[in-house]
Amino acid sequence: MTTLMAPPNQMQTCIDVCNQCMQACEECLSLCLKEADVQARAHCINTLRDCADICSLASQYMSRGSHHAKHLCNVCAAICEACANECAKFKDQHCQQCATVCRQCAQECRKMAQ
């Protein structure tokens, strides 16, 4: 049913990880907005928003078997990696956990983009 070269179980894994990453970014963003140094987190917050959005979109494209899913997964991997790097700058548990999830998502999206 899928138009992608990846086996269906690999695609489902990527969809699941993208959804998990979107949730982690949304949660981290909400918690960052409550931190005392919120101004210092402005770039991170914007990157979290971008990451959540691209993960959601990538999940949707893969779910419907779009011919453009691989291209979007490649972009998603780059944004997830950038988000991981931003979150890693902050020592809060939520930022560190989000960085880990973003790196996992970047890895899965790179697999899908191949």
Secondary structure as a PSIPRED ss2 file (coil, helix, strand):
# PSIPRED VFORMAT (PSIPRED V4.0)

   1 M C   1.000  0.000  0.000
   2 T C   1.000  0.000  0.000
   3 T C   1.000  0.000  0.000
   4 L C   1.000  0.000  0.000
   5 M C   1.000  0.000  0.000
   6 A C   1.000  0.000  0.000
   7 P C   1.000  0.000  0.000
   8 P H   0.000  1.000  0.000
   9 N H   0.000  1.000  0.000
  10 Q H   0.000  1.000  0.000
  11 M H   0.000  1.000  0.000
  12 Q H   0.000  1.000  0.000
  13 T H   0.000  1.000  0.000
  14 C H   0.000  1.000  0.000
  15 I H   0.000  1.000  0.000
  16 D H   0.000  1.000  0.000
  17 V H   0.000  1.000  0.000
  18 C H   0.000  1.000  0.000
  19 N H   0.000  1.000  0.000
  20 Q H   0.000  1.000  0.000
  21 C H   0.000  1.000  0.000
  22 M H   0.000  1.000  0.000
  23 Q H   0.000  1.000  0.000
  24 A H   0.000  1.000  0.000
  25 C H   0.000  1.000  0.000
  26 E H   0.000  1.000  0.000
  27 E H   0.000  1.000  0.000
  28 C H   0.000  1.000  0.000
  29 L H   0.000  1.000  0.000
  30 S H   0.000  1.000  0.000
  31 L H   0.000  1.000  0.000
  32 C H   0.000  1.000  0.000
  33 L C   1.000  0.000  0.000
  34 K C   1.000  0.000  0.000
  35 E C   1.000  0.000  0.000
  36 A C   1.000  0.000  0.000
  37 D C   1.000  0.000  0.000
  38 V H   0.000  1.000  0.000
  39 Q H   0.000  1.000  0.000
  40 A H   0.000  1.000  0.000
  41 R H   0.000  1.000  0.000
  42 A H   0.000  1.000  0.000
  43 H H   0.000  1.000  0.000
  44 C H   0.000  1.000  0.000
  45 I H   0.000  1.000  0.000
  46 N H   0.000  1.000  0.000
  47 T H   0.000  1.000  0.000
  48 L H   0.000  1.000  0.000
  49 R H   0.000  1.000  0.000
  50 D H   0.000  1.000  0.000
  51 C H   0.000  1.000  0.000
  52 A H   0.000  1.000  0.000
  53 D H   0.000  1.000  0.000
  54 I H   0.000  1.000  0.000
  55 C H   0.000  1.000  0.000
  56 S H   0.000  1.000  0.000
  57 L H   0.000  1.000  0.000
  58 A H   0.000  1.000  0.000
  59 S H   0.000  1.000  0.000
  60 Q H   0.000  1.000  0.000
  61 Y H   0.000  1.000  0.000
  62 M H   0.000  1.000  0.000
  63 S H   0.000  1.000  0.000
  64 R C   1.000  0.000  0.000
  65 G C   1.000  0.000  0.000
  66 S C   1.000  0.000  0.000
  67 H C   1.000  0.000  0.000
  68 H C   1.000  0.000  0.000
  69 A H   0.000  1.000  0.000
  70 K H   0.000  1.000  0.000
  71 H H   0.000  1.000  0.000
  72 L H   0.000  1.000  0.000
  73 C H   0.000  1.000  0.000
  74 N H   0.000  1.000  0.000
  75 V H   0.000  1.000  0.000
  76 C H   0.000  1.000  0.000
  77 A H   0.000  1.000  0.000
  78 A H   0.000  1.000  0.000
  79 I H   0.000  1.000  0.000
  80 C H   0.000  1.000  0.000
  81 E H   0.000  1.000  0.000
  82 A H   0.000  1.000  0.000
  83 C H   0.000  1.000  0.000
  84 A H   0.000  1.000  0.000
  85 N H   0.000  1.000  0.000
  86 E H   0.000  1.000  0.000
  87 C H   0.000  1.000  0.000
  88 A C   1.000  0.000  0.000
  89 K C   1.000  0.000  0.000
  90 F C   1.000  0.000  0.000
  91 K C   1.000  0.000  0.000
  92 D C   1.000  0.000  0.000
  93 Q H   0.000  1.000  0.000
  94 H H   0.000  1.000  0.000
  95 C H   0.000  1.000  0.000
  96 Q H   0.000  1.000  0.000
  97 Q H   0.000  1.000  0.000
  98 C H   0.000  1.000  0.000
  99 A H   0.000  1.000  0.000
 100 T H   0.000  1.000  0.000
 101 V H   0.000  1.000  0.000
 102 C H   0.000  1.000  0.000
 103 R H   0.000  1.000  0.000
 104 Q H   0.000  1.000  0.000
 105 C H   0.000  1.000  0.000
 106 A H   0.000  1.000  0.000
 107 Q H   0.000  1.000  0.000
 108 E H   0.000  1.000  0.000
 109 C H   0.000  1.000  0.000
 110 R H   0.000  1.000  0.000
 111 K H   0.000  1.000  0.000
 112 M H   0.000  1.000  0.000
 113 A H   0.000  1.000  0.000
 114 Q C   1.000  0.000  0.000
